[in-house]
Amino acid sequence: MSEPFDFADLAAPGVRALQPYQPGKPLEELEREYGITDAVKLASNENPLGPSPRAVEAALRAAAGCARYPDGNGFALRRALADHHGLAPERITLGNGSNDVLELIARAFLTQEKEALFSEHAFAVYPLVTRAIGARERVVPARDFGHDLEAMAAAVGARTRVVFVANPNNPTGTAVDGASLRRFLEALPEHVIAVVDEAYLEYASDLWQGEDDFPDASQWLDELPNLVVTRTFSKLHALAGLRVGYALSHPQVADLLGRVRQPFNTNSVAQAAAIEALRDQAHQQRSIEANRAGMRQLEAALDRLGLARIPSHGNFIAFHCGEASSAASYEALLRQGVIVRPVDGYGLPGYLRVTVGSEVENSRFISAMKSVIEKRGES
């Protein structure tokens, strides 16, 4: 009998080497596996306030017309984003979440002969999209869990075509100030596409003083033509389930991204909701304030529990589990109905990441983590 056929032999080399992205465990999965019906999910950096009511209403209205294809060019949403950022619509590329835009960048600019450069502990999508293309990846060791911009600049070579910088970074929550980031970007050769991933930037808005120091890279697009800034509606705007993100770039870069973009990659419901979410600044501010309060609650609790944490500028905290392994702590938390995120795959053994939830959700996590530590001491 012949050996069974292995379809992996037909796949591109880069695809064969990939491991699928592992999202946070869904509540429904925990309920199926453990029979827990009152679980809380603090694994995926979701906004505990939920979306703006105006965004929900717009989504419901748009859903009535879902028999028709969406506007493939996203005219209304791109116009709203253009007004918001003070840029021409031709500089905006829509995506099915910002992950989609990151993949478009890789498809447009990376080849097997080129390389992408990013930091240790960086967002998992950067190596994923790089490997899928078959391009080379260069990982620069982190400094204090964050980007070492000087080392990254020194690592850029003739084959480097894309550099990814997440600011703030996921999963560590580290961030760099505007002056340092600007110097780094200005020093890059013009043949390098500089991608600044700002999925969590709004949560960091109170940590820098003055416009010159705040690291909003979108302000520098006119002066840095090789810069691409990516944003998402999944975090602050709480539209993670609708999948809508975007890139801001030079018009020629946006044109190239548009050539590899699927024409309907942002659906009509998502577009309608995103427009209203963008306009509801009061809800955005409530979300930021709730995150600040929740961050203080979690930081104080982790300190009381004696668990080392990485100072975070996002809506999450990576913390060390102490004497027990992160896998054991993760499993123990699951059994108490609390879902957090393992980050061993990011080169952070012994760490877990917890999202800033509501006050009640945070308290549930704190109580569960305290119980895990106490039971560990009894064994």
PABA-840933 format. One record per residue (C-alpha): chain; residue number from 1; x, y, z; residue in three letters. Coordinates in steps of 0.05 Angstrom, whole numbers, plus 32768, in hexadecimal, padded with zeros to 4 digits. Example, Ala and Ser with C-alpha at 12.3 -4.5 7.8 and 13.67 -1.06 7.14 Angstrom:
2
@c=A, k=1, X=80F6, Y=7FA6, Z=809C, r=ALA
@c=A, k=2, X=8111, Y=7FEB, Z=808F, r=SER
***
This chain:
379
@c=A, k=1, X=8000, Y=8000, Z=8000, r=MET
@c=A, k=2, X=801C, Y=8044, Z=7FEC, r=SER
@c=A, k=3, X=802C, Y=807A, Z=801E, r=GLU
@c=A, k=4, X=7FF3, Y=80AC, Z=8028, r=PRO
@c=A, k=5, X=7FFA, Y=80EB, Z=7FFF, r=PHE
@c=A, k=6, X=8014, Y=8127, Z=8026, r=ASP
@c=A, k=7, X=7FF5, Y=8168, Z=800C, r=PHE
@c=A, k=8, X=802A, Y=818F, Z=8031, r=ALA
@c=A, k=9, X=8059, Y=817A, Z=7FF9, r=ASP
@c=A, k=10, X=8030, Y=81A6, Z=7FCA, r=LEU
@c=A, k=11, X=8031, Y=81E4, Z=7FF6, r=ALA
@c=A, k=12, X=8062, Y=821E, Z=7FEE, r=ALA
@c=A, k=13, X=809F, Y=8217, Z=801B, r=PRO
@c=A, k=14, X=808B, Y=8253, Z=8045, r=GLY
@c=A, k=15, X=8046, Y=8237, Z=8051, r=VAL
@c=A, k=16, X=8061, Y=81F3, Z=8066, r=ARG
@c=A, k=17, X=808A, Y=8214, Z=809C, r=ALA
@c=A, k=18, X=8050, Y=823C, Z=80B9, r=LEU
@c=A, k=19, X=802B, Y=822F, Z=80FA, r=GLN
@c=A, k=20, X=7FE4, Y=824B, Z=80FA, r=PRO
@c=A, k=21, X=7FD7, Y=8289, Z=8123, r=TYR
@c=A, k=22, X=7FB8, Y=8276, Z=8166, r=GLN
@c=A, k=23, X=7F82, Y=82A7, Z=817C, r=PRO
@c=A, k=24, X=7F69, Y=82AD, Z=81C3, r=GLY
@c=A, k=25, X=7F3C, Y=8274, Z=81DA, r=LYS
@c=A, k=26, X=7EF3, Y=8285, Z=81CC, r=PRO
@c=A, k=27, X=7EC1, Y=8284, Z=8206, r=LEU
@c=A, k=28, X=7E98, Y=8250, Z=81E2, r=GLU
@c=A, k=29, X=7ED4, Y=8221, Z=81DE, r=GLU
@c=A, k=30, X=7EE0, Y=8227, Z=8228, r=LEU
@c=A, k=31, X=7E97, Y=8219, Z=8236, r=GLU
@c=A, k=32, X=7E99, Y=81DA, Z=820A, r=ARG
@c=A, k=33, X=7ED9, Y=81C0, Z=8229, r=GLU
@c=A, k=34, X=7ECF, Y=81D0, Z=8273, r=TYR
@c=A, k=35, X=7E84, Y=81DB, Z=8279, r=GLY
@c=A, k=36, X=7E8F, Y=8221, Z=8295, r=ILE
@c=A, k=37, X=7E56, Y=8250, Z=8283, r=THR
@c=A, k=38, X=7E6D, Y=8290, Z=82A6, r=ASP
@c=A, k=39, X=7EB3, Y=8297, Z=828A, r=ALA
@c=A, k=40, X=7ED6, Y=82D9, Z=827B, r=VAL
@c=A, k=41, X=7F03, Y=82E2, Z=823F, r=LYS
@c=A, k=42, X=7F40, Y=830E, Z=824A, r=LEU
@c=A, k=43, X=7F6B, Y=82F0, Z=8213, r=ALA
@c=A, k=44, X=7F61, Y=8319, Z=81D4, r=SER
@c=A, k=45, X=7F69, Y=8362, Z=81E8, r=ASN
@c=A, k=46, X=7F20, Y=8372, Z=81DB, r=GLU
@c=A, k=47, X=7EFE, Y=83B1, Z=81F3, r=ASN
@c=A, k=48, X=7ED1, Y=839F, Z=8230, r=PRO
@c=A, k=49, X=7EA3, Y=83DA, Z=8222, r=LEU
@c=A, k=50, X=7E90, Y=83BE, Z=81DE, r=GLY
@c=A, k=51, X=7E85, Y=83E9, Z=81A0, r=PRO
@c=A, k=52, X=7E64, Y=842D, Z=819C, r=SER
@c=A, k=53, X=7E18, Y=8427, Z=819B, r=PRO
@c=A, k=54, X=7E1B, Y=8453, Z=815D, r=ARG
@c=A, k=55, X=7E47, Y=8420, Z=813B, r=ALA
@c=A, k=56, X=7E18, Y=83E7, Z=814E, r=VAL
@c=A, k=57, X=7DDD, Y=840D, Z=8132, r=GLU
@c=A, k=58, X=7E02, Y=841B, Z=80F1, r=ALA
@c=A, k=59, X=7E15, Y=83D1, Z=80EC, r=ALA
@c=A, k=60, X=7DCD, Y=83BC, Z=80F4, r=LEU
@c=A, k=61, X=7DB6, Y=83EC, Z=80BF, r=ARG
@c=A, k=62, X=7DEC, Y=83D4, Z=808F, r=ALA
@c=A, k=63, X=7DDB, Y=838B, Z=809C, r=ALA
@c=A, k=64, X=7D98, Y=8395, Z=807A, r=ALA
@c=A, k=65, X=7DBD, Y=839E, Z=8038, r=GLY
@c=A, k=66, X=7DED, Y=8365, Z=8040, r=CYS
@c=A, k=67, X=7DD2, Y=8341, Z=8002, r=ALA
@c=A, k=68, X=7DFB, Y=8373, Z=7FDA, r=ARG
@c=A, k=69, X=7E46, Y=8376, Z=7FD4, r=TYR
@c=A, k=70, X=7E68, Y=83AC, Z=7FFD, r=PRO
@c=A, k=71, X=7E89, Y=83E8, Z=7FDE, r=ASP
@c=A, k=72, X=7ECA, Y=83C7, Z=7FC9, r=GLY
@c=A, k=73, X=7EF0, Y=8409, Z=7FCF, r=ASN
@c=A, k=74, X=7ED1, Y=841C, Z=8012, r=GLY
@c=A, k=75, X=7EC5, Y=8463, Z=7FFB, r=PHE
@c=A, k=76, X=7E9E, Y=847C, Z=8038, r=ALA
@c=A, k=77, X=7ECC, Y=845C, Z=806B, r=LEU
@c=A, k=78, X=7F0B, Y=8473, Z=8047, r=ARG
@c=A, k=79, X=7EEE, Y=84BA, Z=8044, r=ARG
@c=A, k=80, X=7EDF, Y=84B8, Z=808F, r=ALA
@c=A, k=81, X=7F26, Y=849F, Z=809E, r=LEU
@c=A, k=82, X=7F43, Y=84D4, Z=806F, r=ALA
@c=A, k=83, X=7F1F, Y=850B, Z=8095, r=ASP
@c=A, k=84, X=7F34, Y=84ED, Z=80D8, r=HIS
@c=A, k=85, X=7F7E, Y=84EA, Z=80C5, r=HIS
@c=A, k=86, X=7F81, Y=8526, Z=8098, r=GLY
@c=A, k=87, X=7F98, Y=84FC, Z=805D, r=LEU
@c=A, k=88, X=7F80, Y=84EF, Z=8016, r=ALA
@c=A, k=89, X=7F54, Y=84B0, Z=800E, r=PRO
@c=A, k=90, X=7F87, Y=8497, Z=7FDC, r=GLU
@c=A, k=91, X=7FB7, Y=848A, Z=8016, r=ARG
@c=A, k=92, X=7F88, Y=845A, Z=803A, r=ILE
@c=A, k=93, X=7F85, Y=840F, Z=8031, r=THR
@c=A, k=94, X=7F4C, Y=83E9, Z=8053, r=LEU
@c=A, k=95, X=7F56, Y=83A3, Z=806F, r=GLY
@c=A, k=96, X=7F30, Y=836A, Z=808F, r=ASN
@c=A, k=97, X=7F4F, Y=837F, Z=80D1, r=GLY
@c=A, k=98, X=7F95, Y=839C, Z=80D3, r=SER
@c=A, k=99, X=7FB1, Y=8354, Z=80CD, r=ASN
@c=A, k=100, X=7F97, Y=8354, Z=8086, r=ASP
@c=A, k=101, X=7FBC, Y=8395, Z=8077, r=VAL
@c=A, k=102, X=7FFD, Y=8378, Z=8093, r=LEU
@c=A, k=103, X=7FF6, Y=833D, Z=8064, r=GLU
@c=A, k=104, X=7FEA, Y=836C, Z=8029, r=LEU
@c=A, k=105, X=802B, Y=8390, Z=803A, r=ILE
@c=A, k=106, X=8051, Y=834E, Z=803A, r=ALA
@c=A, k=107, X=8031, Y=8338, Z=7FF9, r=ARG
@c=A, k=108, X=8040, Y=837A, Z=7FD7, r=ALA
@c=A, k=109, X=8088, Y=8383, Z=7FED, r=PHE
@c=A, k=110, X=80A7, Y=8342, Z=8004, r=LEU
@c=A, k=111, X=80C6, Y=830B, Z=7FD9, r=THR
@c=A, k=112, X=80F1, Y=82CE, Z=7FE7, r=GLN
@c=A, k=113, X=812E, Y=82FA, Z=7FD9, r=GLU
@c=A, k=114, X=811A, Y=8330, Z=800C, r=LYS
@c=A, k=115, X=8112, Y=8332, Z=8057, r=GLU
@c=A, k=116, X=80E5, Y=834E, Z=808C, r=ALA
@c=A, k=117, X=8102, Y=8368, Z=80CD, r=LEU
@c=A, k=118, X=80DE, Y=836B, Z=8110, r=PHE
@c=A, k=119, X=80EB, Y=8367, Z=815A, r=SER
@c=A, k=120, X=80ED, Y=832B, Z=8189, r=GLU
@c=A, k=121, X=80AA, Y=8324, Z=81AD, r=HIS
@c=A, k=122, X=8087, Y=8348, Z=8172, r=ALA
@c=A, k=123, X=8041, Y=833A, Z=815A, r=PHE
@c=A, k=124, X=803A, Y=82F3, Z=813E, r=ALA
@c=A, k=125, X=801D, Y=830A, Z=80FC, r=VAL
@c=A, k=126, X=8060, Y=8329, Z=80E5, r=TYR
@c=A, k=127, X=8085, Y=82E6, Z=80E0, r=PRO
@c=A, k=128, X=8046, Y=82C4, Z=80C7, r=LEU
@c=A, k=129, X=803D, Y=82F1, Z=808A, r=VAL
@c=A, k=130, X=8088, Y=82F1, Z=807D, r=THR
@c=A, k=131, X=808E, Y=82A6, Z=807E, r=ARG
@c=A, k=132, X=804F, Y=829D, Z=8053, r=ALA
@c=A, k=133, X=8071, Y=82C5, Z=801C, r=ILE
@c=A, k=134, X=80B0, Y=829D, Z=8024, r=GLY
@c=A, k=135, X=80D8, Y=82DB, Z=8036, r=ALA
@c=A, k=136, X=8110, Y=82DB, Z=8069, r=ARG
@c=A, k=137, X=8102, Y=82F5, Z=80AF, r=GLU
@c=A, k=138, X=8134, Y=8319, Z=80DB, r=ARG
@c=A, k=139, X=8123, Y=831D, Z=8125, r=VAL
@c=A, k=140, X=8148, Y=8351, Z=814E, r=VAL
@c=A, k=141, X=814F, Y=8342, Z=8199, r=PRO
@c=A, k=142, X=8123, Y=836C, Z=81C5, r=ALA
@c=A, k=143, X=813A, Y=839E, Z=81F9, r=ARG
@c=A, k=144, X=8112, Y=839C, Z=823A, r=ASP
@c=A, k=145, X=80DC, Y=8373, Z=8215, r=PHE
@c=A, k=146, X=80D4, Y=83AB, Z=81E1, r=GLY
@c=A, k=147, X=80F1, Y=83C4, Z=819F, r=HIS
@c=A, k=148, X=813B, Y=83D3, Z=819E, r=ASP
@c=A, k=149, X=8138, Y=8406, Z=8167, r=LEU
@c=A, k=150, X=8183, Y=8410, Z=8163, r=GLU
@c=A, k=151, X=818F, Y=83C6, Z=815A, r=ALA
@c=A, k=152, X=8157, Y=83C2, Z=8127, r=MET
@c=A, k=153, X=8174, Y=83FC, Z=80FF, r=ALA
@c=A, k=154, X=81B8, Y=83D9, Z=80FF, r=ALA
@c=A, k=155, X=8199, Y=8398, Z=80E6, r=ALA
@c=A, k=156, X=817B, Y=83B8, Z=80A7, r=VAL
@c=A, k=157, X=819F, Y=839F, Z=806A, r=GLY
@c=A, k=158, X=819B, Y=839F, Z=801E, r=ALA
@c=A, k=159, X=8168, Y=8365, Z=8020, r=ARG
@c=A, k=160, X=813B, Y=8387, Z=8053, r=THR
@c=A, k=161, X=80FB, Y=839E, Z=8032, r=ARG
@c=A, k=162, X=80C9, Y=83A3, Z=806C, r=VAL
@c=A, k=163, X=80D3, Y=83B7, Z=80B5, r=VAL
@c=A, k=164, X=809A, Y=83AC, Z=80E6, r=PHE
@c=A, k=165, X=8094, Y=83D5, Z=8126, r=VAL
@c=A, k=166, X=8058, Y=83CC, Z=8155, r=ALA
@c=A, k=167, X=804E, Y=8409, Z=8181, r=ASN
@c=A, k=168, X=8035, Y=83F7, Z=81B5, r=PRO
@c=A, k=169, X=804C, Y=83AF, Z=81AB, r=ASN
@c=A, k=170, X=8020, Y=8372, Z=81B4, r=ASN
@c=A, k=171, X=8028, Y=8347, Z=81DF, r=PRO
@c=A, k=172, X=805A, Y=836D, Z=820A, r=THR
@c=A, k=173, X=8038, Y=83B1, Z=820C, r=GLY
@c=A, k=174, X=807A, Y=83D5, Z=8204, r=THR
@c=A, k=175, X=807E, Y=8416, Z=81DC, r=ALA
@c=A, k=176, X=80B0, Y=8448, Z=81C2, r=VAL
@c=A, k=177, X=80AA, Y=8493, Z=81C5, r=ASP
@c=A, k=178, X=809E, Y=84BE, Z=8188, r=GLY
@c=A, k=179, X=80E3, Y=84DD, Z=8184, r=ALA
@c=A, k=180, X=8106, Y=8499, Z=8185, r=SER
@c=A, k=181, X=80D6, Y=847B, Z=8152, r=LEU
@c=A, k=182, X=80DE, Y=84B6, Z=8123, r=ARG
@c=A, k=183, X=812A, Y=84B2, Z=8125, r=ARG
@c=A, k=184, X=8126, Y=8468, Z=8115, r=PHE
@c=A, k=185, X=80F7, Y=8472, Z=80DA, r=LEU
@c=A, k=186, X=811F, Y=84AB, Z=80BD, r=GLU
@c=A, k=187, X=815F, Y=8480, Z=80BF, r=ALA
@c=A, k=188, X=8140, Y=8448, Z=8096, r=LEU
@c=A, k=189, X=8155, Y=8442, Z=804D, r=PRO
@c=A, k=190, X=811F, Y=8457, Z=801B, r=GLU
@c=A, k=191, X=811C, Y=840F, Z=7FFF, r=HIS
@c=A, k=192, X=8100, Y=83F7, Z=8042, r=VAL
@c=A, k=193, X=80B5, Y=83F9, Z=804F, r=ILE
@c=A, k=194, X=80AD, Y=840F, Z=8098, r=ALA
@c=A, k=195, X=806D, Y=83F3, Z=80B6, r=VAL
@c=A, k=196, X=8057, Y=8412, Z=80F9, r=VAL
@c=A, k=197, X=801F, Y=83E8, Z=8116, r=ASP
@c=A, k=198, X=7FF5, Y=8415, Z=8142, r=GLU
@c=A, k=199, X=7FBD, Y=83E6, Z=8156, r=ALA
@c=A, k=200, X=7FC1, Y=83FC, Z=819F, r=TYR
@c=A, k=201, X=7FD8, Y=8444, Z=8197, r=LEU
@c=A, k=202, X=7F9A, Y=8465, Z=81B3, r=GLU
@c=A, k=203, X=7FA4, Y=8443, Z=81F6, r=TYR
@c=A, k=204, X=7FE8, Y=8463, Z=81FC, r=ALA
@c=A, k=205, X=7FD0, Y=84AA, Z=81F1, r=SER
@c=A, k=206, X=7FDD, Y=84C1, Z=8238, r=ASP
@c=A, k=207, X=8024, Y=84A8, Z=823E, r=LEU
@c=A, k=208, X=8049, Y=84DE, Z=8215, r=TRP
@c=A, k=209, X=8048, Y=8528, Z=821E, r=GLN
@c=A, k=210, X=8043, Y=8555, Z=81E1, r=GLY
@c=A, k=211, X=8036, Y=8548, Z=8198, r=GLU
@c=A, k=212, X=8080, Y=8541, Z=8187, r=ASP
@c=A, k=213, X=8089, Y=8508, Z=81B8, r=ASP
@c=A, k=214, X=8049, Y=84E1, Z=81AC, r=PHE
@c=A, k=215, X=8058, Y=84A8, Z=817B, r=PRO
@c=A, k=216, X=801F, Y=84B0, Z=814A, r=ASP
@c=A, k=217, X=8045, Y=849C, Z=810C, r=ALA
@c=A, k=218, X=800B, Y=84B1, Z=80DE, r=SER
@c=A, k=219, X=8022, Y=84F9, Z=80E9, r=GLN
@c=A, k=220, X=8062, Y=84EB, Z=80C3, r=TRP
@c=A, k=221, X=8046, Y=84CC, Z=8083, r=LEU
@c=A, k=222, X=8053, Y=850A, Z=8059, r=ASP
@c=A, k=223, X=809C, Y=850B, Z=806D, r=GLU
@c=A, k=224, X=80AA, Y=84C1, Z=806B, r=LEU
@c=A, k=225, X=8090, Y=84A3, Z=8029, r=PRO
@c=A, k=226, X=80A6, Y=845C, Z=803B, r=ASN
@c=A, k=227, X=807C, Y=845C, Z=807B, r=LEU
@c=A, k=228, X=803D, Y=8432, Z=8082, r=VAL
@c=A, k=229, X=8012, Y=843A, Z=80C1, r=VAL
@c=A, k=230, X=7FDF, Y=8405, Z=80D2, r=THR
@c=A, k=231, X=7FA2, Y=840D, Z=80FF, r=ARG
@c=A, k=232, X=7F67, Y=83E3, Z=8114, r=THR
@c=A, k=233, X=7F1F, Y=83EA, Z=812B, r=PHE
@c=A, k=234, X=7F25, Y=83AA, Z=8154, r=SER
@c=A, k=235, X=7F42, Y=83C7, Z=8195, r=LYS
@c=A, k=236, X=7F2C, Y=840D, Z=81AA, r=LEU
@c=A, k=237, X=7EEF, Y=840C, Z=817D, r=HIS
@c=A, k=238, X=7EDB, Y=83C5, Z=8192, r=ALA
@c=A, k=239, X=7EC9, Y=83AC, Z=814C, r=LEU
@c=A, k=240, X=7EF5, Y=836E, Z=8150, r=ALA
@c=A, k=241, X=7EBD, Y=8341, Z=8137, r=GLY
@c=A, k=242, X=7EB2, Y=836A, Z=80F8, r=LEU
@c=A, k=243, X=7EFC, Y=836B, Z=80E3, r=ARG
@c=A, k=244, X=7F0E, Y=83AF, Z=80C9, r=VAL
@c=A, k=245, X=7F53, Y=83D0, Z=80C8, r=GLY
@c=A, k=246, X=7F79, Y=83FE, Z=809A, r=TYR
@c=A, k=247, X=7FBD, Y=8417, Z=8084, r=ALA
@c=A, k=248, X=7FD4, Y=845F, Z=8078, r=LEU
@c=A, k=249, X=800C, Y=8468, Z=8046, r=SER
@c=A, k=250, X=8028, Y=848B, Z=8009, r=HIS
@c=A, k=251, X=7FF6, Y=8489, Z=7FCF, r=PRO
@c=A, k=252, X=8024, Y=845D, Z=7FA5, r=GLN
@c=A, k=253, X=802B, Y=842C, Z=7FDF, r=VAL
@c=A, k=254, X=7FE0, Y=842B, Z=7FE8, r=ALA
@c=A, k=255, X=7FD8, Y=841D, Z=7F9E, r=ASP
@c=A, k=256, X=8006, Y=83E1, Z=7FA3, r=LEU
@c=A, k=257, X=7FE1, Y=83C7, Z=7FE0, r=LEU
@c=A, k=258, X=7FA0, Y=83CF, Z=7FB9, r=GLY
@c=A, k=259, X=7FBA, Y=83A3, Z=7F82, r=ARG
@c=A, k=260, X=7FBF, Y=8367, Z=7FB1, r=VAL
@c=A, k=261, X=7F82, Y=8378, Z=7FDB, r=ARG
@c=A, k=262, X=7F43, Y=834F, Z=7FD3, r=GLN
@c=A, k=263, X=7F0D, Y=837F, Z=7FB9, r=PRO
@c=A, k=264, X=7EDA, Y=8370, Z=7FF0, r=PHE
@c=A, k=265, X=7F0A, Y=8365, Z=802B, r=ASN
@c=A, k=266, X=7EE3, Y=8395, Z=8057, r=THR
@c=A, k=267, X=7E99, Y=8385, Z=805B, r=ASN
@c=A, k=268, X=7E5F, Y=83B7, Z=8059, r=SER
@c=A, k=269, X=7E4B, Y=83AC, Z=80A1, r=VAL
@c=A, k=270, X=7E92, Y=83B8, Z=80B9, r=ALA
@c=A, k=271, X=7E9A, Y=83F6, Z=808F, r=GLN
@c=A, k=272, X=7E59, Y=8415, Z=80A9, r=ALA
@c=A, k=273, X=7E6A, Y=8405, Z=80F2, r=ALA
@c=A, k=274, X=7EB1, Y=841F, Z=80EB, r=ALA
@c=A, k=275, X=7E9A, Y=8463, Z=80D2, r=ILE
@c=A, k=276, X=7E6E, Y=846E, Z=810E, r=GLU
@c=A, k=277, X=7EA2, Y=8452, Z=813E, r=ALA
@c=A, k=278, X=7ED4, Y=8484, Z=8123, r=LEU
@c=A, k=279, X=7EA3, Y=84BD, Z=812E, r=ARG
@c=A, k=280, X=7E8F, Y=84AA, Z=8176, r=ASP
@c=A, k=281, X=7EC9, Y=84CB, Z=819A, r=GLN
@c=A, k=282, X=7EA4, Y=84C9, Z=81DC, r=ALA
@c=A, k=283, X=7EA2, Y=847D, Z=81DB, r=HIS
@c=A, k=284, X=7EEB, Y=847B, Z=81C9, r=GLN
@c=A, k=285, X=7EFC, Y=84A6, Z=8205, r=GLN
@c=A, k=286, X=7ED2, Y=847B, Z=8233, r=ARG
@c=A, k=287, X=7EF8, Y=843E, Z=821A, r=SER
@c=A, k=288, X=7F3B, Y=845F, Z=8227, r=ILE
@c=A, k=289, X=7F27, Y=8473, Z=826D, r=GLU
@c=A, k=290, X=7F0C, Y=842E, Z=827D, r=ALA
@c=A, k=291, X=7F4D, Y=8410, Z=8265, r=ASN
@c=A, k=292, X=7F76, Y=843E, Z=8292, r=ARG
@c=A, k=293, X=7F4C, Y=842B, Z=82CE, r=ALA
@c=A, k=294, X=7F4F, Y=83E1, Z=82BE, r=GLY
@c=A, k=295, X=7F9A, Y=83E4, Z=82B2, r=MET
@c=A, k=296, X=7FA4, Y=8403, Z=82F7, r=ARG
@c=A, k=297, X=7F79, Y=83CC, Z=8316, r=GLN
@c=A, k=298, X=7FA0, Y=8394, Z=82F5, r=LEU
@c=A, k=299, X=7FE5, Y=83B3, Z=8301, r=GLU
@c=A, k=300, X=7FD6, Y=83BC, Z=834C, r=ALA
@c=A, k=301, X=7FBC, Y=8375, Z=8352, r=ALA
@c=A, k=302, X=7FF7, Y=8355, Z=832E, r=LEU
@c=A, k=303, X=8027, Y=837C, Z=835A, r=ASP
@c=A, k=304, X=8002, Y=8364, Z=8398, r=ARG
@c=A, k=305, X=8006, Y=831D, Z=8380, r=LEU
@c=A, k=306, X=8051, Y=8324, Z=8375, r=GLY
@c=A, k=307, X=804D, Y=8316, Z=832A, r=LEU
@c=A, k=308, X=807E, Y=833B, Z=82FE, r=ALA
@c=A, k=309, X=805E, Y=8360, Z=82C5, r=ARG
@c=A, k=310, X=8075, Y=8385, Z=8287, r=ILE
@c=A, k=311, X=805F, Y=83CE, Z=828A, r=PRO
@c=A, k=312, X=802B, Y=83D4, Z=8254, r=SER
@c=A, k=313, X=8012, Y=840D, Z=8228, r=HIS
@c=A, k=314, X=7FD9, Y=83E4, Z=8209, r=GLY
@c=A, k=315, X=7F9A, Y=83C5, Z=8224, r=ASN
@c=A, k=316, X=7FBC, Y=8387, Z=823F, r=PHE
@c=A, k=317, X=7FF4, Y=8372, Z=826E, r=ILE
@c=A, k=318, X=8027, Y=833A, Z=8266, r=ALA
@c=A, k=319, X=8039, Y=831D, Z=82A9, r=PHE
@c=A, k=320, X=8067, Y=82E6, Z=82C3, r=HIS
@c=A, k=321, X=8045, Y=82AC, Z=82E5, r=CYS
@c=A, k=322, X=807A, Y=82A3, Z=831A, r=GLY
@c=A, k=323, X=8091, Y=825F, Z=832E, r=GLU
@c=A, k=324, X=805D, Y=8238, Z=8306, r=ALA
@c=A, k=325, X=8060, Y=8231, Z=82BB, r=SER
@c=A, k=326, X=8034, Y=825D, Z=8291, r=SER
@c=A, k=327, X=8011, Y=821F, Z=8274, r=ALA
@c=A, k=328, X=7FFE, Y=8207, Z=82BA, r=ALA
@c=A, k=329, X=7FE6, Y=824C, Z=82CE, r=SER
@c=A, k=330, X=7FBF, Y=8254, Z=828E, r=TYR
@c=A, k=331, X=7F9C, Y=8211, Z=8298, r=GLU
@c=A, k=332, X=7F8D, Y=8221, Z=82E1, r=ALA
@c=A, k=333, X=7F6D, Y=8263, Z=82CC, r=LEU
@c=A, k=334, X=7F44, Y=8240, Z=8297, r=LEU
@c=A, k=335, X=7F27, Y=8212, Z=82CB, r=ARG
@c=A, k=336, X=7F10, Y=824F, Z=82F1, r=GLN
@c=A, k=337, X=7EEF, Y=826B, Z=82B3, r=GLY
@c=A, k=338, X=7F23, Y=82A0, Z=82A2, r=VAL
@c=A, k=339, X=7F42, Y=82A1, Z=825D, r=ILE
@c=A, k=340, X=7F85, Y=82C5, Z=8255, r=VAL
@c=A, k=341, X=7FB9, Y=82BE, Z=821E, r=ARG
@c=A, k=342, X=7FF8, Y=8293, Z=821F, r=PRO
@c=A, k=343, X=8033, Y=82B7, Z=81FF, r=VAL
@c=A, k=344, X=8069, Y=8281, Z=81FF, r=ASP
@c=A, k=345, X=8067, Y=8283, Z=81B4, r=GLY
@c=A, k=346, X=807F, Y=82CB, Z=81B7, r=TYR
@c=A, k=347, X=80BF, Y=82B7, Z=81DA, r=GLY
@c=A, k=348, X=80A2, Y=82C7, Z=821E, r=LEU
@c=A, k=349, X=80A4, Y=8286, Z=8246, r=PRO
@c=A, k=350, X=8084, Y=828B, Z=828A, r=GLY
@c=A, k=351, X=8058, Y=82C5, Z=8275, r=TYR
@c=A, k=352, X=800D, Y=82CD, Z=8269, r=LEU
@c=A, k=353, X=7FE9, Y=830A, Z=824C, r=ARG
@c=A, k=354, X=7FA9, Y=8324, Z=826A, r=VAL
@c=A, k=355, X=7F7B, Y=8356, Z=8248, r=THR
@c=A, k=356, X=7F61, Y=8391, Z=826F, r=VAL
@c=A, k=357, X=7F17, Y=8381, Z=8277, r=GLY
@c=A, k=358, X=7EDE, Y=83A0, Z=829E, r=SER
@c=A, k=359, X=7EE6, Y=83AA, Z=82E9, r=GLU
@c=A, k=360, X=7EBE, Y=836B, Z=82F5, r=VAL
@c=A, k=361, X=7EE6, Y=8342, Z=82C3, r=GLU
@c=A, k=362, X=7F28, Y=835C, Z=82DF, r=ASN
@c=A, k=363, X=7F12, Y=8349, Z=8325, r=SER
@c=A, k=364, X=7F00, Y=8303, Z=830D, r=ARG
@c=A, k=365, X=7F46, Y=82FB, Z=82F0, r=PHE
@c=A, k=366, X=7F67, Y=8316, Z=832F, r=ILE
@c=A, k=367, X=7F3F, Y=82E7, Z=835C, r=SER
@c=A, k=368, X=7F4F, Y=82AC, Z=832F, r=ALA
@c=A, k=369, X=7F99, Y=82BC, Z=832B, r=MET
@c=A, k=370, X=7F9C, Y=82C4, Z=8376, r=LYS
@c=A, k=371, X=7F7C, Y=827F, Z=837D, r=SER
@c=A, k=372, X=7FAE, Y=8260, Z=834C, r=VAL
@c=A, k=373, X=7FE8, Y=827B, Z=8375, r=ILE
@c=A, k=374, X=7FCA, Y=8264, Z=83B7, r=GLU
@c=A, k=375, X=7FBE, Y=821E, Z=839D, r=LYS
@c=A, k=376, X=8005, Y=821C, Z=8382, r=ARG
@c=A, k=377, X=801E, Y=822B, Z=83C9, r=GLY
@c=A, k=378, X=7FF5, Y=81F3, Z=83E6, r=GLU
@c=A, k=379, X=800F, Y=81BD, Z=83B6, r=SER
***
